[in-house]
Structure formats: C-alpha cells, structure tokens
Amino acid sequence: MADVLKYGDHLHLLNGYNSWKGGYLDTNGHADGSSGGKYGVSTTESATRGKGTGQWKFSKATD
C-alpha cells in the first residue's frame, strides 16, 4: 500500500503553488534562533538538492 502515509515514513513535500510548480520544501541553512527554530526553510526545484535537505520524516507531535 504505497499510497498510505505512516509514522516513520520519509517523504518529499511538493508546494502546490502555481499549479504544483512551487518547488519542494527544503532546509536552507540555520534559523536565526529568535523564534526557537533550528533551520531555515525554503523551496527548490529539485527534491534532492543536497544530501538530506529535502527529505522529511512523518512523526507524531508527542508520544
């Protein structure tokens, strides 16, 4: 069942903007830390721009 999303799955997220031409969600450097964030996030044309940058893990918010 490849169309079922499960906790622990890794995926690439495509931005639906402009008829799904908005690029893939990607980490981009470190956040400034003022908001408690760890990484900056942007979009890119490739799902695999850099090693591990565009791969996201589907996880529970809490145990």
The first five atom37 places (N, CA, C, CB, O) and aatype in JSON, in Angstrom:
{
  "aatype": [12, 0, 3, 19, 10, 11, 18, 7, 3, 8, 10, 8, 10, 10, 2, 7, 18, 2, 15, 17, 11, 7, 7, 18, 10, 3, 16, 2, 7, 8, 0, 3, 7, 15, 15, 7, 7, 11, 18, 7, 19, 15, 16, 16, 6, 15, 0, 16, 1, 7, 11, 7, 16, 7, 5, 17, 11, 13, 15, 11, 0, 16, 3],
  "atom_mask": [
    [1, 1, 1, 1, 1],
    [1, 1, 1, 1, 1],
    [1, 1, 1, 1, 1],
    [1, 1, 1, 1, 1],
    [1, 1, 1, 1, 1],
    [1, 1, 1, 1, 1],
    [1, 1, 1, 1, 1],
    [1, 1, 1, 0, 1],
    [1, 1, 1, 1, 1],
    [1, 1, 1, 1, 1],
    [1, 1, 1, 1, 1],
    [1, 1, 1, 1, 1],
    [1, 1, 1, 1, 1],
    [1, 1, 1, 1, 1],
    [1, 1, 1, 1, 1],
    [1, 1, 1, 0, 1],
    [1, 1, 1, 1, 1],
    [1, 1, 1, 1, 1],
    [1, 1, 1, 1, 1],
    [1, 1, 1, 1, 1],
    [1, 1, 1, 1, 1],
    [1, 1, 1, 0, 1],
    [1, 1, 1, 0, 1],
    [1, 1, 1, 1, 1],
    [1, 1, 1, 1, 1],
    [1, 1, 1, 1, 1],
    [1, 1, 1, 1, 1],
    [1, 1, 1, 1, 1],
    [1, 1, 1, 0, 1],
    [1, 1, 1, 1, 1],
    [1, 1, 1, 1, 1],
    [1, 1, 1, 1, 1],
    [1, 1, 1, 0, 1],
    [1, 1, 1, 1, 1],
    [1, 1, 1, 1, 1],
    [1, 1, 1, 0, 1],
    [1, 1, 1, 0, 1],
    [1, 1, 1, 1, 1],
    [1, 1, 1, 1, 1],
    [1, 1, 1, 0, 1],
    [1, 1, 1, 1, 1],
    [1, 1, 1, 1, 1],
    [1, 1, 1, 1, 1],
    [1, 1, 1, 1, 1],
    [1, 1, 1, 1, 1],
    [1, 1, 1, 1, 1],
    [1, 1, 1, 1, 1],
    [1, 1, 1, 1, 1],
    [1, 1, 1, 1, 1],
    [1, 1, 1, 0, 1],
    [1, 1, 1, 1, 1],
    [1, 1, 1, 0, 1],
    [1, 1, 1, 1, 1],
    [1, 1, 1, 0, 1],
    [1, 1, 1, 1, 1],
    [1, 1, 1, 1, 1],
    [1, 1, 1, 1, 1],
    [1, 1, 1, 1, 1],
    [1, 1, 1, 1, 1],
    [1, 1, 1, 1, 1],
    [1, 1, 1, 1, 1],
    [1, 1, 1, 1, 1],
    [1, 1, 1, 1, 1]
  ],
  "atom_positions": [
    [[0.84, -1.19, 0.0], [0.0, 0.0, 0.0], [0.88, 1.25, 0.0], [-0.96, 0.0, 1.22], [1.01, 1.93, 1.02]],
    [[1.47, 1.54, -1.1], [2.4, 2.67, -1.21], [1.71, 4.02, -1.05], [3.11, 2.62, -2.55], [2.39, 5.02, -0.83]],
    [[0.38, 4.08, -1.14], [-0.31, 5.36, -1.03], [-0.77, 5.67, 0.39], [-1.51, 5.36, -1.95], [-1.51, 6.63, 0.6]],
    [[-0.33, 4.89, 1.37], [-0.69, 5.11, 2.77], [0.51, 5.71, 3.5], [-1.15, 3.78, 3.46], [1.61, 5.15, 3.47]],
    [[0.29, 6.85, 4.15], [1.35, 7.52, 4.9], [1.34, 7.01, 6.33], [1.16, 9.06, 4.85], [0.3, 7.0, 6.99]],
    [[2.52, 6.58, 6.82], [2.64, 6.03, 8.17], [3.71, 6.78, 8.94], [2.96, 4.52, 8.12], [4.65, 7.32, 8.34]],
    [[3.58, 6.81, 10.29], [4.63, 7.41, 11.11], [5.96, 6.72, 10.8], [4.29, 7.3, 12.62], [6.02, 5.5, 10.67]],
    [[7.0, 7.52, 10.69], [8.33, 6.99, 10.37], [8.66, 7.05, 8.9], [0.0, 0.0, 0.0], [9.83, 6.92, 8.53]],
    [[7.65, 7.24, 8.03], [7.91, 7.36, 6.59], [8.7, 8.63, 6.29], [6.58, 7.35, 5.81], [8.55, 9.65, 6.96]],
    [[9.54, 8.55, 5.28], [10.27, 9.72, 4.78], [9.64, 10.14, 3.46], [11.8, 9.4, 4.61], [9.28, 9.29, 2.64]],
    [[9.5, 11.45, 3.25], [8.84, 11.92, 2.04], [9.41, 13.25, 1.58], [7.35, 12.05, 2.28], [10.14, 13.92, 2.32]],
    [[9.08, 13.62, 0.36], [9.41, 14.92, -0.21], [8.09, 15.66, -0.34], [10.17, 14.78, -1.61], [7.1, 15.1, -0.82]],
    [[8.06, 16.93, 0.08], [6.83, 17.72, 0.06], [6.87, 18.72, -1.09], [6.63, 18.45, 1.4], [7.76, 19.56, -1.17]],
    [[5.88, 18.62, -1.98], [5.8, 19.5, -3.14], [4.83, 20.64, -2.85], [5.35, 18.71, -4.4], [3.7, 20.39, -2.42]],
    [[5.25, 21.87, -3.07], [4.44, 23.06, -2.86], [3.4, 23.15, -3.97], [5.33, 24.34, -2.83], [3.75, 23.12, -5.15]],
    [[2.13, 23.27, -3.61], [1.04, 23.31, -4.58], [0.84, 24.66, -5.26], [0.0, 0.0, 0.0], [-0.04, 24.79, -6.1]],
    [[1.64, 25.66, -4.91], [1.51, 26.98, -5.51], [1.7, 26.94, -7.02], [2.53, 27.94, -4.89], [2.53, 26.18, -7.53]],
    [[0.93, 27.74, -7.73], [1.06, 27.9, -9.19], [0.93, 26.56, -9.91], [2.41, 28.54, -9.53], [1.8, 26.17, -10.68]],
    [[-0.18, 25.87, -9.65], [-0.47, 24.57, -10.29], [0.62, 23.53, -10.02], [-0.63, 24.75, -11.81], [1.05, 22.82, -10.92]],
    [[1.05, 23.45, -8.78], [2.06, 22.48, -8.31], [3.44, 22.73, -8.91], [1.62, 21.07, -8.63], [4.22, 21.8, -9.1]],
    [[3.74, 23.99, -9.21], [5.06, 24.36, -9.73], [5.86, 25.16, -8.7], [4.91, 25.17, -11.02], [6.83, 25.82, -9.05]],
    [[5.46, 25.09, -7.43], [6.07, 25.89, -6.38], [7.35, 25.34, -5.81], [0.0, 0.0, 0.0], [7.97, 25.99, -4.96]],
    [[7.79, 24.17, -6.24], [9.03, 23.59, -5.76], [8.83, 22.67, -4.57], [0.0, 0.0, 0.0], [7.72, 22.51, -4.07]],
    [[9.91, 22.07, -4.12], [9.89, 21.13, -3.0], [10.35, 21.84, -1.73], [10.79, 19.91, -3.29], [11.26, 22.67, -1.77]],
    [[9.73, 21.51, -0.6], [10.14, 22.05, 0.68], [11.53, 21.54, 1.02], [9.13, 21.67, 1.79], [11.82, 20.35, 0.9]],
    [[12.4, 22.46, 1.46], [13.81, 22.15, 1.63], [14.38, 22.95, 2.8], [14.6, 22.44, 0.33], [13.97, 24.09, 3.01]],
    [[15.31, 22.38, 3.56], [16.01, 23.17, 4.58], [17.06, 24.02, 3.88], [16.65, 22.25, 5.67], [17.61, 23.64, 2.85]],
    [[17.33, 25.17, 4.48], [18.24, 26.12, 3.84], [19.01, 26.88, 4.92], [17.47, 27.09, 2.9], [18.62, 27.99, 5.29]],
    [[20.07, 26.31, 5.41], [20.86, 26.96, 6.44], [20.19, 26.9, 7.81], [0.0, 0.0, 0.0], [19.17, 26.23, 7.98]],
    [[20.75, 27.61, 8.75], [20.23, 27.62, 10.11], [19.33, 28.82, 10.34], [21.38, 27.61, 11.13], [19.56, 29.9, 9.78]],
    [[18.3, 28.65, 11.17], [17.42, 29.76, 11.54], [18.18, 30.7, 12.46], [16.12, 29.24, 12.23], [19.21, 30.32, 13.03]],
    [[17.7, 31.92, 12.6], [18.39, 32.89, 13.45], [18.23, 32.59, 14.94], [17.89, 34.29, 13.15], [18.9, 33.2, 15.76]],
    [[17.35, 31.67, 15.29], [17.19, 31.25, 16.68], [16.22, 32.09, 17.49], [0.0, 0.0, 0.0], [15.84, 31.69, 18.59]],
    [[15.8, 33.24, 16.98], [14.91, 34.11, 17.74], [13.52, 33.51, 17.93], [14.79, 35.45, 17.04], [12.83, 33.83, 18.89]],
    [[13.11, 32.64, 17.02], [11.78, 32.02, 17.14], [11.85, 30.61, 17.71], [11.11, 31.99, 15.77], [10.82, 29.95, 17.85]],
    [[13.04, 30.15, 18.05], [13.19, 28.79, 18.56], [13.41, 27.77, 17.46], [0.0, 0.0, 0.0], [13.57, 26.58, 17.73]],
    [[13.42, 28.23, 16.2], [13.64, 27.32, 15.08], [15.08, 26.88, 14.96], [0.0, 0.0, 0.0], [15.99, 27.53, 15.49]],
    [[15.3, 25.77, 14.26], [16.65, 25.25, 14.07], [17.18, 25.49, 12.67], [16.68, 23.78, 14.37], [18.38, 25.75, 12.49]],
    [[16.3, 25.41, 11.66], [16.75, 25.54, 10.27], [15.86, 26.5, 9.52], [16.78, 24.18, 9.58], [14.67, 26.64, 9.82]],
    [[16.44, 27.16, 8.53], [15.66, 27.95, 7.6], [15.0, 27.01, 6.6], [0.0, 0.0, 0.0], [15.55, 25.95, 6.3]],
    [[13.84, 27.37, 6.09], [13.11, 26.53, 5.15], [12.74, 27.36, 3.93], [11.83, 25.92, 5.8], [12.32, 28.51, 4.05]],
    [[12.92, 26.77, 2.76], [12.56, 27.42, 1.51], [12.1, 26.34, 0.54], [13.77, 28.25, 0.93], [11.96, 25.17, 0.92]],
    [[11.87, 26.71, -0.71], [11.54, 25.72, -1.73], [12.65, 25.68, -2.77], [10.18, 26.03, -2.39], [13.4, 26.64, -2.93]],
    [[12.74, 24.56, -3.47], [13.75, 24.37, -4.5], [13.15, 23.54, -5.63], [15.03, 23.69, -3.93], [12.17, 22.82, -5.41]],
    [[13.71, 23.61, -6.8], [13.18, 22.88, -7.95], [13.39, 21.38, -7.84], [13.82, 23.37, -9.21], [12.61, 20.6, -8.4]],
    [[14.42, 20.95, -7.13], [14.76, 19.53, -7.02], [14.41, 18.99, -5.64], [16.25, 19.31, -7.31], [14.65, 19.65, -4.63]],
    [[13.85, 17.8, -5.59], [13.54, 17.15, -4.31], [14.8, 16.71, -3.59], [12.61, 15.95, -4.53], [14.77, 16.42, -2.4]],
    [[15.9, 16.64, -4.31], [17.17, 16.16, -3.74], [18.3, 17.15, -4.0], [17.53, 14.78, -4.32], [19.36, 16.77, -4.49]],
    [[18.06, 18.43, -3.68], [19.05, 19.49, -3.93], [20.39, 19.19, -3.25], [18.52, 20.83, -3.45], [21.44, 19.31, -3.88]],
    [[20.35, 18.82, -1.99], [21.54, 18.49, -1.22], [21.25, 17.27, -0.36], [0.0, 0.0, 0.0], [20.09, 17.0, -0.05]],
    [[22.27, 16.55, 0.03], [22.08, 15.33, 0.81], [21.25, 15.6, 2.07], [23.44, 14.72, 1.19], [21.68, 16.35, 2.95]],
    [[20.07, 15.0, 2.16], [19.22, 15.1, 3.34], [18.46, 16.41, 3.5], [0.0, 0.0, 0.0], [17.72, 16.56, 4.47]],
    [[18.61, 17.36, 2.58], [17.97, 18.66, 2.77], [16.49, 18.67, 2.45], [18.66, 19.68, 1.94], [15.74, 19.46, 3.03]],
    [[16.04, 17.83, 1.54], [14.65, 17.86, 1.12], [13.84, 16.66, 1.55], [0.0, 0.0, 0.0], [12.72, 16.47, 1.09]],
    [[14.39, 15.86, 2.43], [13.68, 14.67, 2.89], [13.11, 14.94, 4.27], [14.63, 13.42, 2.9], [13.83, 15.39, 5.16]],
    [[11.83, 14.66, 4.45], [11.13, 14.94, 5.7], [10.6, 13.64, 6.29], [9.97, 15.94, 5.48], [10.2, 12.73, 5.56]],
    [[10.61, 13.55, 7.61], [10.13, 12.35, 8.3], [8.78, 12.65, 8.93], [11.15, 11.86, 9.38], [8.64, 13.65, 9.65]],
    [[7.8, 11.82, 8.68], [6.47, 11.96, 9.23], [6.48, 11.36, 10.64], [5.39, 11.26, 8.32], [6.66, 10.16, 10.81]],
    [[6.28, 12.23, 11.65], [6.37, 11.82, 13.06], [5.21, 12.34, 13.87], [7.68, 12.29, 13.67], [4.56, 13.31, 13.49]],
    [[4.94, 11.7, 15.0], [3.96, 12.2, 15.96], [4.48, 13.47, 16.61], [3.63, 11.14, 17.02], [5.69, 13.62, 16.79]],
    [[3.58, 14.37, 16.95], [3.99, 15.58, 17.64], [4.38, 15.26, 19.1], [2.84, 16.63, 17.61], [5.28, 15.89, 19.65]],
    [[3.73, 14.3, 19.69], [4.05, 13.86, 21.05], [3.91, 12.35, 21.12], [3.13, 14.55, 22.11], [3.25, 11.74, 20.28]],
    [[4.54, 11.76, 22.13], [4.4, 10.32, 22.32], [3.09, 10.07, 22.99], [5.56, 9.72, 23.15], [2.73, 8.92, 23.26]]
  ]
}
